[in-house]
């Protein structure tokens, strides 16, 4: 799984690229002048997430399969938690929870295990979890909110 940015990313977009890649246990590379074909080569047969910007801030995630086909995209505003600075990321893939099209799309894209909301308390205290709601996506670690996307739109292709 490869995470990259738009061609001339802001510092916040570069930070989000690194953060998201660490959370999903992927790789992050700066895009520079690379086109889609070069990005797919760097992905080494895996899928690709491109972080786009809106007014100089991260504002869109585009999800591509290994052939470069755009599967779906999310528009969002981002938010960071103060707990993030002290959080240590493990190499364990996160779990997913939620209902609807977005969680279904995440599940088929990432192949992360899905956990029903009533069984979250049975997860290990050190687990990471992506909680997908109707208006937000929350990224949690060790039971604390690490960062969150306030959703503005979702589109399947």
C-alpha positions in Angstrom: 0.0 0.0 0.0 1.5 3.3 -1.1 0.4 6.7 0.1 1.5 9.9 -1.7 0.5 13.5 -2.1 -0.4 16.0 -4.8 2.5 17.3 -6.9 3.3 20.4 -4.7 2.1 19.5 -1.2 1.9 21.8 1.7 3.7 20.8 5.0 0.3 19.7 6.4 -0.3 17.4 3.5 3.1 15.9 3.8 2.5 15.3 7.5 -0.8 13.7 6.8 0.8 11.4 4.2 3.3 10.2 6.7 0.7 9.8 9.5 -1.8 7.9 7.3 0.9 5.6 5.9 2.1 4.7 9.5 -1.4 4.1 10.7 -2.4 1.7 7.8 1.1 0.1 7.8 1.9 1.3 4.4 4.7 3.4 2.7 4.8 7.1 2.0 6.7 8.7 -0.8 6.8 12.3 -2.0 5.3 12.6 -5.4 7.3 15.3 -7.0 6.8 15.3 -10.8 5.8 11.6 -10.9 2.9 10.7 -13.1 0.3 8.0 -12.3 2.3 5.2 -14.1 5.5 6.0 -12.1 3.4 6.0 -8.9 2.0 2.6 -9.7 5.5 1.2 -10.3 6.5 2.5 -6.9 3.4 0.8 -5.4 5.0 -2.5 -6.6 1.7 -4.1 -7.6 -0.2 -2.8 -4.6 -2.9 -0.1 -4.3 -2.4 3.6 -4.1 -3.8 6.5 -2.0 -3.3 10.0 -3.3 -3.9 12.9 -0.9 -5.2 16.0 -2.7 -5.4 19.6 -1.4 -8.0 22.2 -1.1 -6.8 25.8 -0.4 -3.4 24.5 0.7 -4.7 21.9 3.2 -5.3 18.2 2.8 -8.8 17.8 1.6 -9.3 14.7 -0.5 -8.2 11.1 -0.6 -8.4 9.2 -3.9 -8.1 5.4 -3.8 -6.7 3.5 -6.8 -6.3 -0.2 -7.4 -3.1 -1.8 -8.6 -4.0 -1.1 -12.3 -4.5 2.7 -11.6 -8.3 2.6 -11.7 -9.9 5.2 -9.4 -12.2 3.2 -7.1 -13.6 5.9 -4.8 -12.7 9.3 -3.2 -13.4 11.1 0.0 -13.5 14.9 0.6 -12.8 16.0 4.1 -11.5 18.6 6.5 -8.9 17.2 8.9 -8.4 17.4 12.6 -5.5 16.2 14.7 -5.4 15.1 18.3 -3.0 16.2 21.0 -2.5 12.6 21.9 -0.8 11.9 18.5 2.7 13.2 19.6 3.0 10.6 22.3 1.6 7.7 20.3 3.7 4.8 19.1 2.5 3.1 15.9 2.7 -0.7 15.8 3.0 -2.8 12.7 -0.4 -4.3 13.3 -3.1 -3.5 10.7 -6.0 -1.6 12.1 -9.6 -2.9 12.3 -12.6 -1.3 10.8 -16.0 -0.6 12.3 -19.1 1.2 11.0 -22.0 0.9 8.6 -22.6 2.0 5.1 -20.9 2.4 1.7 -17.7 4.0 3.1 -16.9 1.2 5.5 -17.7 -1.4 2.7 -15.3 0.5 0.3 -12.6 0.6 3.0 -13.0 -3.1 3.7 -12.7 -4.1 0.1 -9.8 -1.7 -0.5 -7.7 -2.4 2.6 -8.8 -5.9 3.4 -8.7 -5.0 7.1 -10.8 -7.1 9.5 -14.2 -5.6 10.3 -15.4 -5.5 13.9 -19.0 -5.0 15.0 -19.4 -2.0 17.2 -20.6 -4.1 20.2 -17.3 -6.1 20.1 -14.9 -3.3 20.1 -14.3 -3.6 23.8 -12.9 -7.1 23.2 -10.0 -5.8 21.1 -6.5 -5.6 22.6 -5.8 -2.3 24.4 -3.0 -1.6 21.9 -5.1 -2.1 18.8 -5.7 0.5 16.2 -9.2 1.1 14.9 -10.8 3.0 12.0 -14.3 4.1 13.1 -16.4 5.2 10.1 -19.5 7.2 10.8 -21.9 9.1 8.6 -20.1 12.4 9.0 -16.6 11.5 10.1 -13.8 8.9 10.1 -11.9 8.5 13.3 -8.5 6.9 13.6 -8.0 5.5 17.1 -5.1 3.9 18.9 -5.0 2.4 22.4 -8.6 3.7 22.9 -7.7 7.3 22.1 -8.6 9.4 19.1 -5.4 10.1 17.2 -6.9 12.0 14.2 -10.2 12.4 12.5 -11.6 13.4 9.1 -14.8 15.4 9.0 -16.4 14.1 5.8 -17.6 16.5 3.2 -18.3 14.0 0.4 -17.9 10.4 -0.8 -17.9 9.2 -4.4 -17.7 5.7 -5.8 -16.5 5.2 -9.4 
